Amino acid sequence: MKKIILITVFSMLLSSYSKAQIVLEKEDGSPIINGIITYNTTTEIPANLHYKIKNTSSSPINVRIKVMDIINATGSNFQFCYLTTCLPFISKNSIYPANSKPAINIPANSEVSSGYTMWNSDTGTGAFPIDYVFKYYLVDDFNNEYGTPVIFTYRYDPGAILQVDDTQKNEKTFVQISSTIIKNSIDVISKEDLSYSLYNLDGRILSGGTLKKGKDQIDVSVLNSGMYIITFRNNIGKTISKKIIKN
């Protein structure tokens, strides 16, 4: 009897895993399929790719992201954000979140989108295109990969001629900072109420809070000199990240 129950439970788990799948979409809802997304600029807008991960199954899933390859670059100038982590660089064969940390959990028939961005600011040394190849894949409770992954390439090619629709996708900036080189405070000008998170280069959150529409300041006097990343998020989940240097 116990054997039959175990077989039944195992069969149900296999059925659940076999039906689970992920879909990636850009911020505007257009699908990201196995292929290449090309930018011909390193300017944050429009080269900062905002996207969401969707679970189209009736069961919760766990997702990890692997950097499969980096071509004509080192990854040192590629900003990669997920969950509450925002990294100023990536490396080939790295997995995010790391296998030692909990995976990205997405409930049944749900999506995650807030804070999921990637942006190349590396202008290169003359060898193009610059490619970053990512794999988004499912893992079980024991960290074993299963299902069909989504693999795509983020490409920077300054010589690429993009379609009119692509070149005109230039979202309006909802927040600006007066300077990326600061001393004791960050001067912010916002077109709407928003929240912010300040990260170190290891992706750890150092501080956060909310800002009202208009001019405001963020006190960073307690920080040591160095480079940091600040991410702003508005009420509909759009994010803008900036690298800042504290003297």
N, C-alpha and C positions, 0 to 999 in steps of 0.2 A: 504493500500500500504506500509506504514512504517513498519507494522507488518511483512509483507512478506519479506521486505528487511532485517529486524533484524533477522528473522529466517534463511534467506539465509546466512548472515554473520556468525551467530552462528554455522551453519552447516559446513561452510568452516573452521572455527577455530577448530571445533571438528575433522574434517577430517585431518587437518594439524597436530594436536596433536597426533592423533591415528597412523599416519605414522611415526612420529619422533622416532628415536631410536639412542642409543649410542653403540659404540663398543670400547673396550679397547684392546690395543695391546702392546706387549713388543717392545723394541727398534729395534729388528730384524724383526718385523712384525708378529711374532707368536701371536695368539689371547690369551687374558686373559678372560677365561670364568668363570662361577660360580664354584669355586673350591679352591684349595690350591696351593700356590707357596712356595716351601720349600728351605731354605738355611741352611747349616750346619756350617756356619761361620759368625762371626760378622765383618770380615774385609770388609772395604768399597767396595773394588773390589774383588769379584763379588757381594757382598750382597746388594749393592745399586741398587734398581730396577728402571730402566729408562723406562718410558712408555708413551703412547700417547692416547688421547681421540678423537675418530672419530665420526663425525656426518654424518650418511649415508643417511639422508633425504634431501629433496629439500627445507627445511625451516630452518632458524636459530633456535638454541636451547639454553637453559640455563641449566647448570649442577651444582649440589652441591654434596659434599662428606660427608658422615656421618661415624663416627667411631662407629660401632655397638657393638663391644666387644673387650676387652683386657684381655687375659688369661695368668696368671703366670707372669705378669709384670705390671708396673704402667704407662708406656708410657713416662716416664721421659727421656729415652735414645732412642727415636725413632724420627729420623729426617724426616720431611714431607714437601715437597716443591711443590708449585703450583703457577701459574701466576708469580708474582714477589715477592712472599712471601716464606720464608724458615724458618720453625719452628723447634726448637731443641727438642720439645716434643709434644705429643698429649694426649688427655684425652677421656675416654669413653663417648659416646653420643654427643660429640662435632660435629659441622657442619662446614665445610670449603668450600668456604668462609661463614662466619657467616650470618644468615638470615638478619641481619641489613645492610649487604654489598651486592653490586651487585654480581650476580652469575657468573660463568664462561660461557661466551658467545662464542658459536662456530657457525660460518656461515654455510650455507647450503653446503653439500658435502665437508666439510673441516675437519681439525684436529688441535689439539694443542698438542705440544710435548716438546717444549723447556722449561726446568725448572721443569718438572713433574717427581719427584723422591721420593722414600721412602727408608729408611735404618734403620735397627735395630742394635744398638751397645751395647745393654744390654746382657751381658753374662749370666744373670740369677742367681738364688740362689739354683739351683738343681732341681727345678720342671720344667719339660719339657713335651711337646713343649711349646714355647712362641708363642702365636697367637695374631694377630691384624686383626680384621674383618672390612672390608670397604664396604660401599654401595655407588655406583655412580648412581645418579638418576636425572631425569628431573623435572624441575619446570616451571610453567607458570609465567605470569607477576605478579600474586598475590602470588607467592611463594607456590602454591599448587603443590604437587607431582603428576605426572601422568606417564603413560607408564610403561615399564618393566625395572627395575634397573639391574645393574651388581653388584653382590656381590661376593667378593673373600677374601681369607685369606692369609696374609703374615705370614709365619711361620718360626721361628728359632728353629731348633732341631739339637744340636751338634752330636747326634747319628745317624742322617739320612744318609743313603747311597744313593747318587744321581746317576743318569744315567751319563754315560761318557760324553754325549753332554753337560750336565749341568755343570759338574765339569771343563770342558775345556773352558767354556765361561768366559774367564778372559781377559777383554779388557785392552789394554796397556794404562798406565797413560800418559796423554799428558801434565801434569803440576805437579810440586812438590814444597813444601815449606820446607825450611831448618829446621824449628822448629815450633811447634804449641804453644810454649811459647815465647812470644815476649815482646819487650819494646817499641821502637819507630817506628819500621818498620817491614814489612813482606818481607822476602827474597824469591823471586820466581824464579824458573827455569822452563821455558816453552819450549816445543818442537815445538810450533807454535804460531801465533798471536792469542790473545784471549781477552775476556772481563771479568770483575769481578764485583761482587756486595758484599758489606759488610753489614751484618745484625746484629741487636741486638737480644736478646732472645725473644722479642715480635714479631719478624719477620719484623720489620721496616728497610727499607734500609737507611743506614747511609752514604754510599759513593759508588762510582762505577767509572769505567773507562776502559781503554784498555791497554794491555801490548803487547810488541813485543816479538818475538821468542828470547830465550836466557835468560840471567840473568836480573832481574829487582827488584825494591823495591817499596813497597806500604807504604806511610807515614801514620802512625796511631798515631802520637805523641799527637794529640788533643783528643784522646779517653780516657775515664776514665778506671781505672783498672777493669777487669771483663772478662766475657766470651762472645765471638762473633762467628758468622758463616760467613765464606767467601765462595762464590760460583764462580767457574770459568766456562766459557762457550766458546767452540771453534766455528769456523765458520760454522760447520755443526750441531750445536745445542746440542752436548754432554756436560754434566755438571759434575763437580766434586766439592763436598762441604767438607769443613774442619772446625772443631771446633778449635778456637784459644783462648788462655788465655793471656791477657795483664797484665803485672805486673806494 
